[in-house]
């Protein structure tokens, strides 16, 4: 802890020393925030927005959770090029002395210190003490670039630990020396529990100096033959160079379709050897993306937190297509190369690899829909690629195939909100066809979490839902997260999203059907307990029901990574109807306010894996909409109070120990924090026929959103807040384009036209702003 505080103090001094210079948004990003606990894909440095390459140091290997880069570790095992949802590969490491690559990463790891480490968006450097080597990393979208500075008396070398276990195991690999300055090869990832098929990444590696020697190993033994190639299981290689006083540069280009495509990426993205130029271009690229939302006030830490959150929201879910739009379709019996469609500018849409959009309607859908609509278009087209290839719109594809991660049909709110926001560069009729299929037996809702059975999936419970209007507990089928009450609530919201989508497409009969199904949440409301209460297969309420567990459970029966205390508010489609079930506005406000007070006692979070014990779990998705429910119960002041309280408690610090908690979930928590910081939110996830934005107090004096004019013609939407104290969180008055607002919400169409929102803030609540 003391060491990390010293490092961050040095960083702060550096920032203050350059404060007279105009800091750009990219300069505020703190990649080390939250790295004390981490997931494989969490830590990022040498990468571009949604980049295929995420070239980063690994301090722990062998799993998804608490692996990759962890701040408390003192050794680096390797640098690997892929840190993605269920994807990993191509470990390298510079070294000197006797080769030990065949003995594994534990044998050749290097000691390092944070005092000799630089971590920025787009650039990473560290002194590897074991080898007296300075390692520097940067990247383009599909090419990683290394610069290694060796001591003048050492013989430089680089390991290619092709079959090193990274997030998970490598099935096989191959490598071939093409010339004195180039290698090529491939690495095939073994199937995982979540990604059921192998997946291959191809690479081309080029060096700034000629290779003096190519060594190889197999199954822990050095191979003596002189061949310039090696292939199979448990293999690796190393290259040696002549002694030099100049840094050795290495470029590694990736593709998931072919070696030739990786070489094409090298030509297209990085034909030169100017490392510093790539660093500057990477940071300029990041700055352009981050500058879509400009914020201003005197608090530097607020800006650092904001742009770190925004930075996380622009990665984690990564491009896996080539520069020409080629990608690997792995939904069939064999892997096939397909091509994405092109956008309105003639460029191929990216094809993405991503975890489920479970809960994204309260974070990424809103942020991307607001500031990055072209990204939404890309993801919608990716989901339609999967539908054309495999017959289902996915909820979290990896390796070109379905994973069936989490529950429900999370594409319905995502694609529905895209259409309602006016983001429509994808085939809406085809999408509706696929989403409608998902809402019935045989679609994605037939599958429980990671239920890979394609012939007769039953774990999703959609058969029961269609027949009974709810999913009971104890249903048949394989997979995880077979939580009937949670499925019922999420299916009902997703049905409403489909209803609104159907209305927009003129499908009246379907709109009525799905609107009726959107009321199914009432089928698990138990007036006797006053909560959403799971039912058994026989239709009776489960016995021994508790809204909150006190035994450190992952979840309580019926609720996905949560409990009834939180899921009882999960009705984005009908907040007024839910409030009536609670007994009206006054009773609802009293219940919810009491819950928030108890949640504050837990700091609004619980340890990961103990979600069943939470009164307000704002480091996991099911609870994220809860504080905004006060808006619909006539108490917007309490929404304003609790949103600011949660923001201050959980989403303020930027240290490795306290930056993020539990699972940041590939930008979801970062995006949620961004929306709280700018004071815009939509409890209905943007999926209504006429989406709205509900207001809370921004933490900044000015928020300027630069709209993408390919989608929104307004140019800029500016939010200006006046306050006496930085802690003022209540909206006293609001004007939109000079007109006083009577309600603290407005339509998305008004924002899309650009304009100016002025807020007068106070330390006292105002019932009627």
N, C-alpha and C positions, 0 to 999 in steps of 0.2 A: 504493500500500500504506500509506504513512504517513498519507495523508488518511483512508483508511477506518478506520485504527486510532484516529485522533483522534475521528472521529464515534462510533465504538463506545465510546471512553472516556467521551465526553459522555453517551452513553446509559447506561453503567454507573453514572456519578455520579448521574444522574437516578434510576435505580432504587434506588441506595443511599440517596439523600436521602428517598425515600418508603418505605424499608424498614420504618419504624415503622408505616406503614399496612399493612393486610392486602392483599397483592397477590393478584389473582385469576389463574386460569390464563391468561386472555386477555392479561393484562399481561406475560406472559413470552414471548409470541410475537415472533419476530424475522424479519419478512418479507424483510429484505435478505440473509439467510443464503444463500450460494451463488449470488448474482446476478451475480458476475463473469463466469460463463459460464451461458448460459441457453437455454431453448427458448421458443417463442412463448407457451405456456400456463403457464409456470413461475411468473412473478412475479405476486403477488396482493396487493391491499390492499383496495380498495373493492368487496367482494364478500361474499356470505353463504355458508354451507355448501352446496356443490354449486350455487351460484347461477347462473342464466342470465346475469346481468350480472357481468362482471369488468372493472370500469372502472379502467384503469391507464394510466400514461404509457408511451409507446413511444419508445425512443431509437434503435432500428434497425428497418428494415422490409425485406421482400422475401424472407422464407423462414421455415422452422420452426426451424432450428438457429441459435443465436447471433443471435436476433432477439427483438423485444419490448423488455423493459427490461434493459439491461446496466449494471452498476454503474460500470464504468470510463468510460462515455461522459459527455460534458459538455453535450449538447444534448437537448432533448425535441422530437420531431417532431410529436407529437399525443397526445391522449388518446382511446383507442378502447374500445368497450364490450364486446367479445367476444374472449376469449383462451381458446380451447377446442380440443379435438382436431379439427383440420382445419376449424375455423370461426373467423371473424373478421369485423369490420365496424363501421361507423359511427364514423369518425374525426372528432373535433372539436378546436378549438383557440381559446382566447380571444386577441384581438389588439387592438392600437391602431395608429393611423397609416394609411398608404395600404394598401388591400387587396392582398395578394399570393397569395391562395389559389390562383388559377389557374396560378401558377408552380410549385406543388407543395410538398411538405413540406420539401424542402431549402431552399426560399426563405423559408418562414415559421417554421421551427423556432426555438426559444428556448434561449438559454444558461441553465443552472441550476447550482446548487451543492448538494452534500449538506449543507453547513452551514446551508442554509435549506430543509430538506426534513424532513418528519415522516412516518414510515411506520409504521402500526399495522394490526392486524387490524381491518378495517372502516372505516379512515380514512386518507386520504393528503392531504398538502398540500405545496406547493412554490412558491417565488417564481420566476416567469418573468422573468429579468433583462432580456431583450430588450424586453419590453413593460411592465415594472414592474407586473405583475399577480400577485396572490396567488391561486393556484388550489387549491381544496379539493374532495375527492371522497369520496362515501360511497354506499351503495346499500341497497335491499331485495333480495329475490331476483330480481325482474324489472325493477326500475327503478333507473337510475343517477341520482344527484343531484349537481349541481355548485354550487359557490359561488365566484364570481369577484369579487375586490375590485380595482377599477381605481383609478388615481390620479385625483384630483378634476378635473384639467384635461384628461383624455383622453376621447376618444370611444370608448366600449366597442363591441367587435365580437366575434362568434364565427363561426369557419369551420365549415361542414359539408362536409368533403372526402369526398363520398359515394363516389367511385370511386378513392380513394387505394389504392395497393397496400399491403396490410398484411402478413399472413403470406403471402398470395398475391394474385392479381388479382381485381378486381371486374368482373363481366360487364356490369352495367347498374344503373341506379338511377333513382329519381324522388323528387321533393319537391314539396309543395304547402303554401302558406300557408292555414291554416284560419281564423285570426282574428288579431287584433293581438297575441295572446300564445301562439299555437300553430302548430306545423308538424307535418306528417305525411309519411310516405313509406316507401320500401323500398329495400333494397340486395340485389342478387343476386350471391352469390359465384360466381366461375367454377369449373368443375370443376378438381380437382387430380389428381395421379398416384394419390393414395390414395382420394380421394372422387370418384367418376367422374361425378357429376351436379351441375348447378348447385343452389344452395340459397339461399332468400330469407329475409331477416329484415326484419320490418316494425317501424316505430317511430312513436311520438308524442312530440313534444318540446313542453314548456310552459315559459313564462318568467314570472318575477315582475314584469317590466316590459314595457311595450308596445314592439313592434318599430317602430323609426323608419324603417328601410329594409331591403328584401330585395334583395340582389345575387346574380347567378348567373354561372357560367362554363361553357363547353363547349370541350373539346379545347384547353385552354390559353389561350382567349380569353374576355374578359368579354363577356357577352351583354347587349345594350342594351335589349331589349324589356321592357315593364313588367308582363308577365304574372306572376301569383303562383304559377306552377308551372314545373317543368323536369323533363325525363325523357330517358333515353337512355344512351349510353356516354360515359365521360370527362367527367362533369359534377360540379359542386359548387355551393355557395351560401354566402352569408354574411349575417348579420343585424347591424344597427347599432341602438344605443339612444341615448337622450339622455344627456348627461353627468350623473353622479350621484355622490353621496358614499356611497350605500348599495350593498352587494354586489348583484350580479345573480345570481339563482338560476335554475337550469335543471333540469328533470326530464325524463329520457328513458326511456320505457317500451318494452320489446321484446316481440315475439312472432314465432314462426316460422309462424304460421297466417294472420294478417290484421292490418290496421291496427286494426280494431274490437277485436280481442283485446288488442292492446297498450294501447289506451285502457282496456279493462276491468281490466288489470293495474294501471294508474295509479290507478284508482278504488279497487281492492281493497287495494293495498299502500301507496300514498302519496298520499292525498287532500289533505294539508296541505303547508305550506311551512317547517316547522321543521327546519332542517338539523341543528342540534345534537341534537335529539331522535332523528333517524335514526341519527346516529353512536352515541349511547348505546344505542339499541335494537339496532343491529348488533353492538356489542361485548357487550351482554347475551346476544344470540343465540349468538354465538361462545362466550361463557363457559359457557353452559348445555351446549353440545355438548362442549366440552373438559373440563368438570367430570365427565363420565361416568367419567373415571379421575383420581382425586386422588393425588398423590404428595407425599411429604414427606421432606426432609432439610435440612441447612444449606447445601448447595451450590446457589447461585442459578444458576450456569451450567448445571448439569445440568437444572434445571427449565426454563430457557430452551430448551435443546436439545430436551427432551422435548415441550414444548407446541408448539414449532415443527414438530417431526416430526408430531405428532398433527394439527396444523392442516393440514399438507400432505396428510395422508391423507383429509381431509374436503373436498377440492375437486379441480379438474383434470378430473374426470368430471362433466359438468354437466347440469342440468335443461334440457330444451328443450320442455317442455310448458307450457301456460297454466294459469292458476289453476283453470280448470274441467276440466283434464285433456286438453284438445285438443292434438294434436301433428300434425306433418306426416309422412305416410308417403310415402317417395320410392322405394319398391321397384318400383313399376310403371311403366307408360308415361307417366303423369302424376302430379303430386303430389296427394295426397288428404288431407283432414283426418280424423283418427280420434280416438277418446277412450280414455283409459286406464280400467281397472277401478277400483273403489273399495276402500279398506282396511276393516278391521273397525270403524273409527270413522266411516265414511261419507265420507272424504276421498279424492279421486282420487290414485292412485299417481302419483309423478313418472315421466316418461319421460325417459331419459338419453341423452346423447351421450358415447361413451367409446372410448378406445383399448383394445386387446385386454387381457384379463385373463391375458396370458402371464406365468406365474410368480406369479400372485396367490395361489396356494395356500400360499405361504410368507410372505405379508404381509397384503394387504388382506382376503382371505377369513377369515383368522384374527382380525385386529383387528376388522373389522366384525361378524363372527359373534359375537365376544365382547361388544363394547360397543355396537354399533349394528345390531342384527338387523333393525330396520325398514328400514335402508338396503339390506341384502341382499334383503329382500322386494321393494323397489322395482326393483332391478336384475334380479332374476329375472323380474318382470313385464314389464320392458322387453324382455328377450330373447324372451319369449313373444309380445309384441306383434309383434316382427319376424318370428317364426315364422308367426303367423297371417297377416301381411300378405304376406310374401315367400317363405315355404316353407322357410326355414332359420333355425335358431338361430344368431346371429352370433358372431363373435369380436372385434368392434370396430366397431360401427356409427357412422357419421357422416353428418349431413345426412339422417337418415331412411332410410339405405340401407346396404348392405354395403360394407366396405372390403377385407375379407379380409386384414387386417393380420396379420403374423407367420404362425405355422403351427399346425396341429392343431385340436383342439376344446377350447378352454380353458373353455368353459361347462360341460363335464362335471365337473371338480373343483369349480367354483364352485357349481353348482346341487346337485351331490351333497353337498358339505359343508353347504350350507344345510339340506337335508333332514335330514341326520344330526344337525345341531345342534338340530333342532326348529323351524327357521324355515320355515314351510310355508303362508304366505298367498299361494299361487300354485298353479296347476294342475299337480300333480306328474305325473299320468298323461300329460298333453299334453307336458310337458317331457321325460319319458322317451321318448315317441314321437319327438320332434325330436332328442334326443341319440342315440338308436339310429340314426336316419336319418343323422346326421353321421358315424357310425362305419363307413359302407359307401360304395361308389362312388355318387356323386350327392349326397353330403352335403358338409359344410364341409371335411372332410379331403381332398376331391378338389382343393381349391384351394390352390395355393402362396400365398405372400405377395403381396397385391395382384393376384392373378389374377382379373380381372373377367369372364372368359368364363363365361357362364351356361349355354351349350349343351353344351360338351364340355371342361370343365376337367380337366387331367391332372397339373398340376404338384405336387399334394399327395401323389401316389404311393400313395393308399389301395388302388388295384387291386393293386399289387405286395404291399402289406402283407397284404391278405386272402389272397392266393394263396400267398405265400412266407413270411410271418411277419416280414418286414423290408422296408424301402424301400431300394433300391440307389441308387448315385450315377449321374448321367447320364441321369435319366429325362426323358421328353418333357414338353411343356407349357410354359406361360408363367409369368411371375411371378418373385418373389424368394424367397430362403431355401429353395431346393430342396435341403435338406440331409438326405440319407437317414438317416444314423445318428441325428441329433437327432429326426427325425420318428419313427423306430422307437421310441426311448426314450420320447418324449412320448406317442405313441399307446398304448404298452403301459401307461403309468401311467393314461391316460384310460380305457382299457378296464377296468382294475381299479376305477376310480371308478364306472364304469357297472355293473360286477358288484356292488359294494356297494350301489348304488342299487337295482338289480334285486332283491337280497335283501330290502331294506327294503320293496319293493313286492310281495313274494311271487312274483316271476318267476324260478322256480328254473332253468328251462332256459337263459334268458338269463344268469343269474348264473354258471352253469357255463361257458357259451360265453365270456363276457368275462373270467372268471377265468383261463381257459386262455390267451386272447390276452394277458393281463397278464404272462405269462411270456415273451413274445416278445423281451424285452430280451436274453435269453440267446443269441439268434440272431446277435447282432453282437459277442459276447464272443469274443476271440481268445486262447486260452491261450498261444499262442506269444509274443505281445507283452504280454499281461497288461493289455490295455485294451479298451474298446469300439472296434471297428475297422470302418470303413465297408467295404461290399462293392460291387463293380462290378455292372453289369447281368448279367454272366455268372455271378455268384455268388461269384467269387473275391475275396479280400481286395485292397483297393487297394494299389498299390505305393508306395514312398517315404513310408510312413506315419510321421508324427511326432505324439506326443501334445501337444507344445507347439511353437509356431512361434517363430522368432527373427528374423522379417523384417517385423514390424509389421503382420501381416495382420489384417483384420477378423475372420476366422475361419479355422480349418483345414478342409480338405475334409471335408464330411459333417456339420459341427456348426454350429448356428445361433448366430451372434454369440458363439462360444466355441470350445472345442477338446475333444479327448478327455480331457485331464487333468482337466477339470471335469465333463464329461458322463459320465465313467465311474462317477460316484457318483449319477447321476440315476435312482434306482430307489426312489422313495418307497413303492411298493406292496410291496416285498419286500426290505427291507434285510438280513435274515438270509441270504437266498438270494444276494444280491450279495456279501456277506462270504465266503461259501463259495467263490465263483468266484475270489476273491483268494487263497484258500488257507487260510482260517480267520481267527479273531479276531486272533491275534498278528501274522500277516503283514499283515493289513489295517491294523491300528493303526500298525504301523511305516511302511507306505507312506503312509498318510494324514497321519501326524504329520510325516513328511519333506516332504510336499507343503505342509503348512501353514507349516512353517519357511521354505520357499522363497517362499511367498506373502507372508509377513511381510516378506521382503526387498524385495518390490515394494510394500509398504504395502497389501497386499491389493487392489490395483486396478492397472489400466493405463489409459493415455489412451483416451478414447472412440474407437472405430474400430480399436483394436489388441487386441481381445479374444482373438485367437488366441495371444497371447504370455503369457497369464496363468496363474499357478499357483493363484491363488485370487482370483477376480474378483468382489468383493462390492459392486460398483457396477453389476452387471448380474444378471439373474434366474437363469440356469442354475446358478450356484454357491451360491445362498443357503442351501441345505439342508446343505451339506457338513459344517460343524463339528458338526452334530447326529448324524452317523453314528456317532461314537464311542460314543454311548449304546447302540447296538445291538451294539457289539463289546466290551461289558463294561468300558468306560472312560468312565463319565460325567464323571469328573474332567477328562478332556481336552476334552470338550464344554464344560464350565464354563470351563476355561482359555482356549480359543480363542474362544469367544463373547465373553468379556470383552475379550480382546486385540483382536479385530476392532472391537468397539464403541469401545474407547478410541482406536484408530488412525484410524477413519474417521467415526464418528458421535458426535463430541463437540463440535467447534468450531461456531461460529455466525457467523463472519465472511463477508463477501461472497466472499472468495477461497477459503475452505476449508470452507464450510458443507455443500455437496453437490458431488459430482464426477460428470462424465459426464452421465448421464441420470437424474434423480430419478424420472421415469416416472409423473407424476401421482399421487403419494402412495405408490407402492410402496416406495421406499427409506425414506420417512418411517415407514411402517407397520412395516417390518422393524426399524428402529431402536427403535420403540416396544416391539415384542415382546421384543427383547433387553433393553431397559431394565427391563421388568417381570418378566422371567424366565420367560415362558410361551411355548411353541412346540409345534407338532405337525408332525413331519416328513412325515406322511402327508396333510397339508393339510386335516384335519378330515373327510376323505371316508370313513373307515372306518365300518362299521356301528355301532360303539361308539367314537366318537372319544375320544382321550386328549390330555392336556396334559403335555409333558415339561418338567422344571424346570431352570433355571439360576439363578444368583444375581442378584437384582434389584440395580440400582445405587442404589435408594432404600431408606430405612429402613421406610417404609410405602407400600404401594400399595393403594388402595381403589377397587374397580371397582363402580360403581353399575349394577346389572343392570336392563335394561328388563323390567318385570314383566308386560308383555303377552306376553313370551316365556319369561322365566326367573323363577320365583316366589321365588327366594331373597332378593331385595332387594339384598344387598351381599356381595361376596367380597373379603376383606382378606388381604393378604400382608404379614407383619411379619418383618423381618430384623434379627438382632442380629449385630454384628461389632465387632472391636477396631479395625480400620483400614478406611478407605474402599475400599482396594484388595483386601480379602478377597473372593475370588471362588469359593471352594470350599464346597460344602454339607456341613457336618459332621453335621447331623441335621435332620430335618423332621418336623413333626406336622401332621396335617390334622384339624381339629375335635377336638383333644386326643388323637388316636390317632397313635402313632408310625408313620411310613411306612417300609416295608421297601424300596420301590423309588421312584425319583425321577420318578414319573408318577402321574396319577390320571385318572379318567374325566370327560369334559365334563359328564355328568349330575350328578356331585358338585358341580362348580362352579356349575351352574345352580340348585342348591338353596341356594346361598349358604354362607357359613361363613368359617373363618379358617385360614390356612396360616401356620405359624411356622417360620422357617428360622434355624438357627444356622450362621453362616459362619466360615470360617477362612482363613488364608493357606497352609494345607497341604492337599493332597488327601486325601480320605477315601474309600476304596474301597467301604465299606459304611456309608452314612450312618445 
